Amino acid sequence: MSNDKTAGAHGVGKRFIGVKFDCCQVYARIYINNEGTAYEGRCPGCLRKISVKIRKDGVNCRFFSAF
Ligand SMILES: [Zn+2]
């Protein structure tokens, strides 16, 4: 009787933003990279990779569009 708790231990506290992928007309979350320099992720429809660079003065918009 083993009771592994592997589920639910992912990405707690990791920053993300919502992005609209115009290629597939879908919103998805993308997460900050390990360096903290950009948000990176993939379109859930076509798996296109995008990244949103983070400025030092902060990102004042929570939602971005990918082109
Ligand atoms: Zn797409």
N, CA, C, O and the ligand as a Tripos MOL2 file, in Angstrom:
@<TRIPOS>MOLECULE
protein
  269   267    68     0     0
PROTEIN
NO_CHARGES

@<TRIPOS>ATOM
      1 N           0.8250   -1.2050    0.0000 N.3       1 MET1
      2 CA          0.0000    0.0000    0.0000 C.3       1 MET1
      3 C           0.8600    1.2560    0.0000 C.2       1 MET1
      4 O           1.1850    1.7990    1.0560 O.2       1 MET1
      5 N           1.2070    1.6890   -1.1400 N.am      2 SER2
      6 CA          1.9510    2.9370   -1.2120 C.3       2 SER2
      7 C           1.0180    4.0590   -1.6420 C.2       2 SER2
      8 O           0.1160    3.8640   -2.4570 O.2       2 SER2
      9 N           1.2460    5.1960   -1.0960 N.am      3 ASN3
     10 CA          0.3830    6.3290   -1.3960 C.3       3 ASN3
     11 C           1.2510    7.5110   -1.8420 C.2       3 ASN3
     12 O           1.5680    8.4010   -1.0520 O.2       3 ASN3
     13 N           1.6120    7.4980   -3.0820 N.am      4 ASP4
     14 CA          2.4820    8.5560   -3.6030 C.3       4 ASP4
     15 C           1.7020    9.8430   -3.8100 C.2       4 ASP4
     16 O           0.6020    9.8380   -4.3630 O.2       4 ASP4
     17 N           2.2750   10.9230   -3.3660 N.am      5 LYS5
     18 CA          1.6490   12.2290   -3.5780 C.3       5 LYS5
     19 C           2.4700   13.0210   -4.5830 C.2       5 LYS5
     20 O           3.1140   14.0100   -4.2320 O.2       5 LYS5
     21 N           2.4410   12.5980   -5.7840 N.am      6 THR6
     22 CA          3.2180   13.3070   -6.8020 C.3       6 THR6
     23 C           2.3790   14.3770   -7.4940 C.2       6 THR6
     24 O           2.9130   15.3690   -7.9900 O.2       6 THR6
     25 N           1.0940   14.1750   -7.5240 N.am      7 ALA7
     26 CA          0.2470   15.1510   -8.2000 C.3       7 ALA7
     27 C           0.0340   16.3710   -7.3060 C.2       7 ALA7
     28 O          -0.0310   16.2590   -6.0820 O.2       7 ALA7
     29 N          -0.0720   17.5180   -7.9330 N.am      8 GLY8
     30 CA         -0.3660   18.7280   -7.1900 C.3       8 GLY8
     31 C           0.8490   19.4160   -6.6200 C.2       8 GLY8
     32 O           0.7100   20.3920   -5.8840 O.2       8 GLY8
     33 N           2.0260   18.9410   -6.9330 N.am      9 ALA9
     34 CA          3.2430   19.5380   -6.3850 C.3       9 ALA9
     35 C           3.9890   20.3440   -7.4390 C.2       9 ALA9
     36 O           5.2010   20.5350   -7.3410 O.2       9 ALA9
     37 N           3.2770   20.8040   -8.4250 N.am     10 HIS10
     38 CA          3.9510   21.4830   -9.5340 C.3      10 HIS10
     39 C           3.6780   22.9850   -9.5280 C.2      10 HIS10
     40 O           2.5320   23.4230   -9.4190 O.2      10 HIS10
     41 N           4.7150   23.7380   -9.6440 N.am     11 GLY11
     42 CA          4.6050   25.1550   -9.9760 C.3      11 GLY11
     43 C           3.8650   26.0150   -8.9770 C.2      11 GLY11
     44 O           3.2740   27.0190   -9.3740 O.2      11 GLY11
     45 N           3.8660   25.6830   -7.7370 N.am     12 VAL12
     46 CA          3.1960   26.5230   -6.7650 C.3      12 VAL12
     47 C           4.0010   27.7980   -6.5710 C.2      12 VAL12
     48 O           5.1960   27.7550   -6.2760 O.2      12 VAL12
     49 N           3.3410   28.9170   -6.7390 N.am     13 GLY13
     50 CA          4.0220   30.1860   -6.5700 C.3      13 GLY13
     51 C           4.7580   30.6670   -7.7980 C.2      13 GLY13
     52 O           5.3870   31.7250   -7.7700 O.2      13 GLY13
     53 N           4.6910   29.9060   -8.8800 N.am     14 LYS14
     54 CA          5.3670   30.3310  -10.0880 C.3      14 LYS14
     55 C           4.5220   31.3670  -10.8090 C.2      14 LYS14
     56 O           3.3050   31.2290  -10.9320 O.2      14 LYS14
     57 N           5.1950   32.4060  -11.2810 N.am     15 ARG15
     58 CA          4.4480   33.5030  -11.9010 C.3      15 ARG15
     59 C           4.0610   33.1520  -13.3210 C.2      15 ARG15
     60 O           4.7900   32.4630  -14.0350 O.2      15 ARG15
     61 N           2.9080   33.6340  -13.7100 N.am     16 PHE16
     62 CA          2.4610   33.4000  -15.0720 C.3      16 PHE16
     63 C           1.6520   34.5920  -15.5540 C.2      16 PHE16
     64 O           1.2110   35.4280  -14.7660 O.2      16 PHE16
     65 N           1.4710   34.6490  -16.8520 N.am     17 ILE17
     66 CA          0.5950   35.6480  -17.4560 C.3      17 ILE17
     67 C          -0.3340   34.9440  -18.4260 C.2      17 ILE17
     68 O          -0.0770   33.8210  -18.8600 O.2      17 ILE17
     69 N          -1.4070   35.6190  -18.7530 N.am     18 GLY18
     70 CA         -2.3110   35.0960  -19.7590 C.3      18 GLY18
     71 C          -1.9940   35.7090  -21.1110 C.2      18 GLY18
     72 O          -1.7690   36.9130  -21.2250 O.2      18 GLY18
     73 N          -1.9810   34.8840  -22.1070 N.am     19 VAL19
     74 CA         -1.6380   35.3330  -23.4470 C.3      19 VAL19
     75 C          -2.7030   34.8590  -24.4140 C.2      19 VAL19
     76 O          -3.1860   33.7280  -24.3430 O.2      19 VAL19
     77 N          -3.0550   35.7610  -25.3210 N.am     20 LYS20
     78 CA         -3.9380   35.3150  -26.3900 C.3      20 LYS20
     79 C          -3.1070   34.9660  -27.6150 C.2      20 LYS20
     80 O          -2.3490   35.7880  -28.1300 O.2      20 LYS20
     81 N          -3.2620   33.7550  -28.0570 N.am     21 PHE21
     82 CA         -2.5740   33.3110  -29.2670 C.3      21 PHE21
     83 C          -3.4820   33.5700  -30.4510 C.2      21 PHE21
     84 O          -4.4890   32.8890  -30.6410 O.2      21 PHE21
     85 N          -3.1120   34.5630  -31.2450 N.am     22 ASP22
     86 CA         -3.9410   34.9060  -32.3920 C.3      22 ASP22
     87 C          -3.9350   33.8180  -33.4550 C.2      22 ASP22
     88 O          -4.8500   33.7350  -34.2740 O.2      22 ASP22
     89 N          -2.9120   32.9950  -33.4370 N.am     23 CYS23
     90 CA         -2.8260   31.9260  -34.4350 C.3      23 CYS23
     91 C          -3.9840   30.9520  -34.2930 C.2      23 CYS23
     92 O          -4.5030   30.4400  -35.2850 O.2      23 CYS23
     93 N          -4.3880   30.6990  -33.0420 N.am     24 CYS24
     94 CA         -5.4510   29.7290  -32.8020 C.3      24 CYS24
     95 C          -6.6310   30.3290  -32.0700 C.2      24 CYS24
     96 O          -7.5740   29.6210  -31.7180 O.2      24 CYS24
     97 N          -6.5860   31.6530  -31.8340 N.am     25 GLN25
     98 CA         -7.6850   32.3290  -31.1400 C.3      25 GLN25
     99 C          -7.9800   31.6670  -29.7930 C.2      25 GLN25
    100 O          -9.1190   31.3090  -29.4930 O.2      25 GLN25
    101 N          -6.9430   31.5170  -29.0060 N.am     26 VAL26
    102 CA         -7.1140   30.8510  -27.7270 C.3      26 VAL26
    103 C          -6.2510   31.5380  -26.6810 C.2      26 VAL26
    104 O          -5.1620   32.0330  -26.9720 O.2      26 VAL26
    105 N          -6.7590   31.5570  -25.4670 N.am     27 TYR27
    106 CA         -5.9760   32.0800  -24.3520 C.3      27 TYR27
    107 C          -5.2960   30.9420  -23.6220 C.2      27 TYR27
    108 O          -5.8390   29.8450  -23.4910 O.2      27 TYR27
    109 N          -4.0940   31.2300  -23.1490 N.am     28 ALA28
    110 CA         -3.3950   30.2300  -22.3530 C.3      28 ALA28
    111 C          -2.4590   30.9480  -21.3970 C.2      28 ALA28
    112 O          -2.1420   32.1230  -21.5790 O.2      28 ALA28
    113 N          -2.0310   30.2360  -20.3940 N.am     29 ARG29
    114 CA         -1.0540   30.7850  -19.4600 C.3      29 ARG29
    115 C           0.3410   30.4050  -19.8920 C.2      29 ARG29
    116 O           0.5940   29.2880  -20.3430 O.2      29 ARG29
    117 N           1.2460   31.3640  -19.7450 N.am     30 ILE30
    118 CA          2.6510   31.0270  -19.9360 C.3      30 ILE30
    119 C           3.4000   31.4200  -18.6710 C.2      30 ILE30
    120 O           3.0260   32.3670  -17.9790 O.2      30 ILE30
    121 N           4.4350   30.6960  -18.3870 N.am     31 TYR31
    122 CA          5.1030   30.8220  -17.0980 C.3      31 TYR31
    123 C           6.4820   31.4480  -17.2230 C.2      31 TYR31
    124 O           7.1290   31.3920  -18.2680 O.2      31 TYR31
    125 N           6.8990   32.0360  -16.1350 N.am     32 ILE32
    126 CA          8.2030   32.6950  -16.1000 C.3      32 ILE32
    127 C           9.3190   31.6530  -16.2280 C.2      32 ILE32
    128 O           9.1980   30.5300  -15.7390 O.2      32 ILE32
    129 N          10.3860   32.0420  -16.8820 N.am     33 ASN33
    130 CA         11.4810   31.0920  -17.0630 C.3      33 ASN33
    131 C          12.3810   31.0610  -15.8290 C.2      33 ASN33
    132 O          12.1840   31.8150  -14.8760 O.2      33 ASN33
    133 N          13.3430   30.1970  -15.8680 N.am     34 ASN34
    134 CA         14.1950   30.0040  -14.6830 C.3      34 ASN34
    135 C          15.0190   31.2290  -14.3540 C.2      34 ASN34
    136 O          15.3400   31.4740  -13.1910 O.2      34 ASN34
    137 N          15.3640   32.0000  -15.3730 N.am     35 GLU35
    138 CA         16.1750   33.1950  -15.1420 C.3      35 GLU35
    139 C          15.3340   34.3740  -14.6800 C.2      35 GLU35
    140 O          15.8670   35.3640  -14.1790 O.2      35 GLU35
    141 N          14.0300   34.2720  -14.8470 N.am     36 GLY36
    142 CA         13.1590   35.3680  -14.4810 C.3      36 GLY36
    143 C          13.2200   36.5290  -15.4530 C.2      36 GLY36
    144 O          12.8630   37.6530  -15.1030 O.2      36 GLY36
    145 N          13.6660   36.2680  -16.6650 N.am     37 THR37
    146 CA         13.8220   37.3370  -17.6440 C.3      37 THR37
    147 C          12.6600   37.4200  -18.6210 C.2      37 THR37
    148 O          12.4840   38.4360  -19.2940 O.2      37 THR37
    149 N          11.8840   36.3840  -18.7010 N.am     38 ALA38
    150 CA         10.7990   36.3770  -19.6640 C.3      38 ALA38
    151 C           9.7750   35.3090  -19.2990 C.2      38 ALA38
    152 O          10.0570   34.3560  -18.5740 O.2      38 ALA38
    153 N           8.5820   35.5110  -19.8320 N.am     39 TYR39
    154 CA          7.5720   34.4620  -19.7460 C.3      39 TYR39
    155 C           7.6540   33.6470  -21.0250 C.2      39 TYR39
    156 O           7.7360   34.1940  -22.1250 O.2      39 TYR39
    157 N           7.6320   32.3490  -20.8630 N.am     40 GLU40
    158 CA          7.7550   31.4800  -22.0290 C.3      40 GLU40
    159 C           6.6930   30.3910  -21.9900 C.2      40 GLU40
    160 O           6.3310   29.8790  -20.9300 O.2      40 GLU40
    161 N           6.2140   30.0590  -23.1630 N.am     41 GLY41
    162 CA          5.1990   29.0160  -23.2160 C.3      41 GLY41
    163 C           4.8840   28.6590  -24.6530 C.2      41 GLY41
    164 O           5.5130   29.1390  -25.5970 O.2      41 GLY41
    165 N           3.8960   27.8070  -24.7850 N.am     42 ARG42
    166 CA          3.5170   27.3290  -26.1030 C.3      42 ARG42
    167 C           2.0310   27.4580  -26.3110 C.2      42 ARG42
    168 O           1.2380   27.3490  -25.3760 O.2      42 ARG42
    169 N           1.6710   27.6900  -27.5450 N.am     43 CYS43
    170 CA          0.2770   27.7020  -27.9160 C.3      43 CYS43
    171 C          -0.2870   26.2890  -27.7500 C.2      43 CYS43
    172 O           0.2970   25.3290  -28.2530 O.2      43 CYS43
    173 N          -1.4120   26.1560  -27.0510 N.am     44 PRO44
    174 CA         -1.9790   24.8250  -26.8590 C.3      44 PRO44
    175 C          -2.5530   24.2430  -28.1420 C.2      44 PRO44
    176 O          -2.7930   23.0390  -28.2350 O.2      44 PRO44
    177 N          -2.7700   25.0970  -29.1210 N.am     45 GLY45
    178 CA         -3.3370   24.6040  -30.3650 C.3      45 GLY45
    179 C          -2.2920   24.0680  -31.3170 C.2      45 GLY45
    180 O          -2.3920   22.9340  -31.7860 O.2      45 GLY45
    181 N          -1.2820   24.8870  -31.6060 N.am     46 CYS46
    182 CA         -0.3000   24.4980  -32.6160 C.3      46 CYS46
    183 C           1.0970   24.3530  -32.0230 C.2      46 CYS46
    184 O           2.0550   24.1010  -32.7550 O.2      46 CYS46
    185 N           1.2240   24.5080  -30.7140 N.am     47 LEU47
    186 CA          2.4960   24.3080  -30.0050 C.3      47 LEU47
    187 C           3.5770   25.2960  -30.4170 C.2      47 LEU47
    188 O           4.7670   25.0370  -30.2420 O.2      47 LEU47
    189 N           3.1550   26.4280  -30.9660 N.am     48 ARG48
    190 CA          4.0820   27.4810  -31.3040 C.3      48 ARG48
    191 C           4.6740   28.0550  -30.0310 C.2      48 ARG48
    192 O           3.9520   28.3190  -29.0700 O.2      48 ARG48
    193 N           5.9640   28.2440  -30.0200 N.am     49 LYS49
    194 CA          6.6180   28.7490  -28.8270 C.3      49 LYS49
    195 C           6.6980   30.2650  -28.8640 C.2      49 LYS49
    196 O           7.0430   30.8620  -29.8840 O.2      49 LYS49
    197 N           6.3730   30.8770  -27.7320 N.am     50 ILE50
    198 CA          6.5060   32.3190  -27.6500 C.3      50 ILE50
    199 C           7.2060   32.6800  -26.3520 C.2      50 ILE50
    200 O           7.2910   31.8780  -25.4210 O.2      50 ILE50
    201 N           7.7040   33.9060  -26.3160 N.am     51 SER51
    202 CA          8.2580   34.4190  -25.0730 C.3      51 SER51
    203 C           7.9420   35.8960  -24.9740 C.2      51 SER51
    204 O           7.9090   36.6110  -25.9750 O.2      51 SER51
    205 N           7.7090   36.3400  -23.7470 N.am     52 VAL52
    206 CA          7.4380   37.7490  -23.4750 C.3      52 VAL52
    207 C           8.5070   38.2360  -22.5250 C.2      52 VAL52
    208 O           8.5860   37.7960  -21.3780 O.2      52 VAL52
    209 N           9.3230   39.1430  -23.0110 N.am     53 LYS53
    210 CA         10.4180   39.6430  -22.1770 C.3      53 LYS53
    211 C           9.8990   40.5130  -21.0430 C.2      53 LYS53
    212 O           8.9320   41.2580  -21.2010 O.2      53 LYS53
    213 N          10.5460   40.4050  -19.9230 N.am     54 ILE54
    214 CA         10.1680   41.1910  -18.7580 C.3      54 ILE54
    215 C          11.1440   42.3490  -18.6100 C.2      54 ILE54
    216 O          12.3590   42.1600  -18.5520 O.2      54 ILE54
    217 N          10.5830   43.5500  -18.5510 N.am     55 ARG55
    218 CA         11.4410   44.7220  -18.3670 C.3      55 ARG55
    219 C          11.7800   44.9070  -16.9030 C.2      55 ARG55
    220 O          11.0970   44.4140  -16.0050 O.2      55 ARG55
    221 N          12.8580   45.6340  -16.7030 N.am     56 LYS56
    222 CA         13.2620   45.8790  -15.3210 C.3      56 LYS56
    223 C          12.2970   46.7890  -14.5940 C.2      56 LYS56
    224 O          12.1540   46.7080  -13.3740 O.2      56 LYS56
    225 N          11.6350   47.6530  -15.3410 N.am     57 ASP57
    226 CA         10.6710   48.5510  -14.6950 C.3      57 ASP57
    227 C           9.3100   47.8850  -14.5290 C.2      57 ASP57
    228 O           8.3400   48.5170  -14.1080 O.2      57 ASP57
    229 N           9.2560   46.6150  -14.8630 N.am     58 GLY58
    230 CA          8.0350   45.8680  -14.6190 C.3      58 GLY58
    231 C           7.1240   45.7970  -15.8160 C.2      58 GLY58
    232 O           7.1780   46.6300  -16.7200 O.2      58 GLY58
    233 N           6.3060   44.8060  -15.8030 N.am     59 VAL59
    234 CA          5.3240   44.6440  -16.8550 C.3      59 VAL59
    235 C           3.9960   45.1210  -16.3110 C.2      59 VAL59
    236 O           3.4630   44.5480  -15.3610 O.2      59 VAL59
    237 N           3.4650   46.1650  -16.9100 N.am     60 ASN60
    238 CA          2.2500   46.7330  -16.3540 C.3      60 ASN60
    239 C           0.9960   46.2220  -17.0150 C.2      60 ASN60
    240 O          -0.1090   46.6550  -16.6860 O.2      60 ASN60
    241 N           1.1550   45.3220  -17.9270 N.am     61 CYS61
    242 CA          0.0000   44.7340  -18.5730 C.3      61 CYS61
    243 C          -0.0100   43.2380  -18.2980 C.2      61 CYS61
    244 O           0.9920   42.5540  -18.5040 O.2      61 CYS61
    245 N          -1.1230   42.7450  -17.8410 N.am     62 ARG62
    246 CA         -1.1730   41.3340  -17.4640 C.3      62 ARG62
    247 C          -1.4620   40.4230  -18.6350 C.2      62 ARG62
    248 O          -1.2390   39.2150  -18.5670 O.2      62 ARG62
    249 N          -1.9550   41.0030  -19.6960 N.am     63 PHE63
    250 CA         -2.3040   40.1480  -20.8170 C.3      63 PHE63
    251 C          -1.6040   40.6350  -22.0800 C.2      63 PHE63
    252 O          -1.5040   41.8350  -22.3320 O.2      63 PHE63
    253 N          -1.1420   39.7120  -22.8380 N.am     64 PHE64
    254 CA         -0.4080   40.0440  -24.0480 C.3      64 PHE64
    255 C          -1.0230   39.2800  -25.2270 C.2      64 PHE64
    256 O          -1.6950   38.2610  -25.0710 O.2      64 PHE64
    257 N          -0.7610   39.8200  -26.3830 N.am     65 SER65
    258 CA         -1.1550   39.0830  -27.5800 C.3      65 SER65
    259 C           0.0740   38.5750  -28.2870 C.2      65 SER65
    260 O           1.0720   39.2860  -28.4100 O.2      65 SER65
    261 N           0.0050   37.3640  -28.7430 N.am     66 ALA66
    262 CA          1.0940   36.7920  -29.5160 C.3      66 ALA66
    263 C           0.7320   36.8500  -30.9890 C.2      66 ALA66
    264 O          -0.4070   36.5750  -31.3670 O.2      66 ALA66
    265 N           1.6840   37.2000  -31.8030 N.am     67 PHE67
    266 CA          1.3700   37.3560  -33.2290 C.3      67 PHE67
    267 C           2.0330   36.2990  -34.0790 C.2      67 PHE67
    268 O           1.8660   36.2940  -35.2990 O.2      67 PHE67
    269 ZN         -1.5740   28.3950  -32.3070 Zn       68 ZN68
@<TRIPOS>BOND
     1     1     2 1
     2     2     3 1
     3     3     4 2
     4     3     5 am
     5     5     6 1
     6     6     7 1
     7     7     8 2
     8     7     9 am
     9     9    10 1
    10    10    11 1
    11    11    12 2
    12    11    13 am
    13    13    14 1
    14    14    15 1
    15    15    16 2
    16    15    17 am
    17    17    18 1
    18    18    19 1
    19    19    20 2
    20    19    21 am
    21    21    22 1
    22    22    23 1
    23    23    24 2
    24    23    25 am
    25    25    26 1
    26    26    27 1
    27    27    28 2
    28    27    29 am
    29    29    30 1
    30    30    31 1
    31    31    32 2
    32    31    33 am
    33    33    34 1
    34    34    35 1
    35    35    36 2
    36    35    37 am
    37    37    38 1
    38    38    39 1
    39    39    40 2
    40    39    41 am
    41    41    42 1
    42    42    43 1
    43    43    44 2
    44    43    45 am
    45    45    46 1
    46    46    47 1
    47    47    48 2
    48    47    49 am
    49    49    50 1
    50    50    51 1
    51    51    52 2
    52    51    53 am
    53    53    54 1
    54    54    55 1
    55    55    56 2
    56    55    57 am
    57    57    58 1
    58    58    59 1
    59    59    60 2
    60    59    61 am
    61    61    62 1
    62    62    63 1
    63    63    64 2
    64    63    65 am
    65    65    66 1
    66    66    67 1
    67    67    68 2
    68    67    69 am
    69    69    70 1
    70    70    71 1
    71    71    72 2
    72    71    73 am
    73    73    74 1
    74    74    75 1
    75    75    76 2
    76    75    77 am
    77    77    78 1
    78    78    79 1
    79    79    80 2
    80    79    81 am
    81    81    82 1
    82    82    83 1
    83    83    84 2
    84    83    85 am
    85    85    86 1
    86    86    87 1
    87    87    88 2
    88    87    89 am
    89    89    90 1
    90    90    91 1
    91    91    92 2
    92    91    93 am
    93    93    94 1
    94    94    95 1
    95    95    96 2
    96    95    97 am
    97    97    98 1
    98    98    99 1
    99    99   100 2
   100    99   101 am
   101   101   102 1
   102   102   103 1
   103   103   104 2
   104   103   105 am
   105   105   106 1
   106   106   107 1
   107   107   108 2
   108   107   109 am
   109   109   110 1
   110   110   111 1
   111   111   112 2
   112   111   113 am
   113   113   114 1
   114   114   115 1
   115   115   116 2
   116   115   117 am
   117   117   118 1
   118   118   119 1
   119   119   120 2
   120   119   121 am
   121   121   122 1
   122   122   123 1
   123   123   124 2
   124   123   125 am
   125   125   126 1
   126   126   127 1
   127   127   128 2
   128   127   129 am
   129   129   130 1
   130   130   131 1
   131   131   132 2
   132   131   133 am
   133   133   134 1
   134   134   135 1
   135   135   136 2
   136   135   137 am
   137   137   138 1
   138   138   139 1
   139   139   140 2
   140   139   141 am
   141   141   142 1
   142   142   143 1
   143   143   144 2
   144   143   145 am
   145   145   146 1
   146   146   147 1
   147   147   148 2
   148   147   149 am
   149   149   150 1
   150   150   151 1
   151   151   152 2
   152   151   153 am
   153   153   154 1
   154   154   155 1
   155   155   156 2
   156   155   157 am
   157   157   158 1
   158   158   159 1
   159   159   160 2
   160   159   161 am
   161   161   162 1
   162   162   163 1
   163   163   164 2
   164   163   165 am
   165   165   166 1
   166   166   167 1
   167   167   168 2
   168   167   169 am
   169   169   170 1
   170   170   171 1
   171   171   172 2
   172   171   173 am
   173   173   174 1
   174   174   175 1
   175   175   176 2
   176   175   177 am
   177   177   178 1
   178   178   179 1
   179   179   180 2
   180   179   181 am
   181   181   182 1
   182   182   183 1
   183   183   184 2
   184   183   185 am
   185   185   186 1
   186   186   187 1
   187   187   188 2
   188   187   189 am
   189   189   190 1
   190   190   191 1
   191   191   192 2
   192   191   193 am
   193   193   194 1
   194   194   195 1
   195   195   196 2
   196   195   197 am
   197   197   198 1
   198   198   199 1
   199   199   200 2
   200   199   201 am
   201   201   202 1
   202   202   203 1
   203   203   204 2
   204   203   205 am
   205   205   206 1
   206   206   207 1
   207   207   208 2
   208   207   209 am
   209   209   210 1
   210   210   211 1
   211   211   212 2
   212   211   213 am
   213   213   214 1
   214   214   215 1
   215   215   216 2
   216   215   217 am
   217   217   218 1
   218   218   219 1
   219   219   220 2
   220   219   221 am
   221   221   222 1
   222   222   223 1
   223   223   224 2
   224   223   225 am
   225   225   226 1
   226   226   227 1
   227   227   228 2
   228   227   229 am
   229   229   230 1
   230   230   231 1
   231   231   232 2
   232   231   233 am
   233   233   234 1
   234   234   235 1
   235   235   236 2
   236   235   237 am
   237   237   238 1
   238   238   239 1
   239   239   240 2
   240   239   241 am
   241   241   242 1
   242   242   243 1
   243   243   244 2
   244   243   245 am
   245   245   246 1
   246   246   247 1
   247   247   248 2
   248   247   249 am
   249   249   250 1
   250   250   251 1
   251   251   252 2
   252   251   253 am
   253   253   254 1
   254   254   255 1
   255   255   256 2
   256   255   257 am
   257   257   258 1
   258   258   259 1
   259   259   260 2
   260   259   261 am
   261   261   262 1
   262   262   263 1
   263   263   264 2
   264   263   265 am
   265   265   266 1
   266   266   267 1
   267   267   268 2
@<TRIPOS>SUBSTRUCTURE
     1 MET1         2 RESIDUE 1 A MET
     2 SER2         6 RESIDUE 1 A SER
     3 ASN3        10 RESIDUE 1 A ASN
     4 ASP4        14 RESIDUE 1 A ASP
     5 LYS5        18 RESIDUE 1 A LYS
     6 THR6        22 RESIDUE 1 A THR
     7 ALA7        26 RESIDUE 1 A ALA
     8 GLY8        30 RESIDUE 1 A GLY
     9 ALA9        34 RESIDUE 1 A ALA
    10 HIS10       38 RESIDUE 1 A HIS
    11 GLY11       42 RESIDUE 1 A GLY
    12 VAL12       46 RESIDUE 1 A VAL
    13 GLY13       50 RESIDUE 1 A GLY
    14 LYS14       54 RESIDUE 1 A LYS
    15 ARG15       58 RESIDUE 1 A ARG
    16 PHE16       62 RESIDUE 1 A PHE
    17 ILE17       66 RESIDUE 1 A ILE
    18 GLY18       70 RESIDUE 1 A GLY
    19 VAL19       74 RESIDUE 1 A VAL
    20 LYS20       78 RESIDUE 1 A LYS
    21 PHE21       82 RESIDUE 1 A PHE
    22 ASP22       86 RESIDUE 1 A ASP
    23 CYS23       90 RESIDUE 1 A CYS
    24 CYS24       94 RESIDUE 1 A CYS
    25 GLN25       98 RESIDUE 1 A GLN
    26 VAL26      102 RESIDUE 1 A VAL
    27 TYR27      106 RESIDUE 1 A TYR
    28 ALA28      110 RESIDUE 1 A ALA
    29 ARG29      114 RESIDUE 1 A ARG
    30 ILE30      118 RESIDUE 1 A ILE
    31 TYR31      122 RESIDUE 1 A TYR
    32 ILE32      126 RESIDUE 1 A ILE
    33 ASN33      130 RESIDUE 1 A ASN
    34 ASN34      134 RESIDUE 1 A ASN
    35 GLU35      138 RESIDUE 1 A GLU
    36 GLY36      142 RESIDUE 1 A GLY
    37 THR37      146 RESIDUE 1 A THR
    38 ALA38      150 RESIDUE 1 A ALA
    39 TYR39      154 RESIDUE 1 A TYR
    40 GLU40      158 RESIDUE 1 A GLU
    41 GLY41      162 RESIDUE 1 A GLY
    42 ARG42      166 RESIDUE 1 A ARG
    43 CYS43      170 RESIDUE 1 A CYS
    44 PRO44      174 RESIDUE 1 A PRO
    45 GLY45      178 RESIDUE 1 A GLY
    46 CYS46      182 RESIDUE 1 A CYS
    47 LEU47      186 RESIDUE 1 A LEU
    48 ARG48      190 RESIDUE 1 A ARG
    49 LYS49      194 RESIDUE 1 A LYS
    50 ILE50      198 RESIDUE 1 A ILE
    51 SER51      202 RESIDUE 1 A SER
    52 VAL52      206 RESIDUE 1 A VAL
    53 LYS53      210 RESIDUE 1 A LYS
    54 ILE54      214 RESIDUE 1 A ILE
    55 ARG55      218 RESIDUE 1 A ARG
    56 LYS56      222 RESIDUE 1 A LYS
    57 ASP57      226 RESIDUE 1 A ASP
    58 GLY58      230 RESIDUE 1 A GLY
    59 VAL59      234 RESIDUE 1 A VAL
    60 ASN60      238 RESIDUE 1 A ASN
    61 CYS61      242 RESIDUE 1 A CYS
    62 ARG62      246 RESIDUE 1 A ARG
    63 PHE63      250 RESIDUE 1 A PHE
    64 PHE64      254 RESIDUE 1 A PHE
    65 SER65      258 RESIDUE 1 A SER
    66 ALA66      262 RESIDUE 1 A ALA
    67 PHE67      266 RESIDUE 1 A PHE
    68 ZN68       269 GROUP 0 **** ****
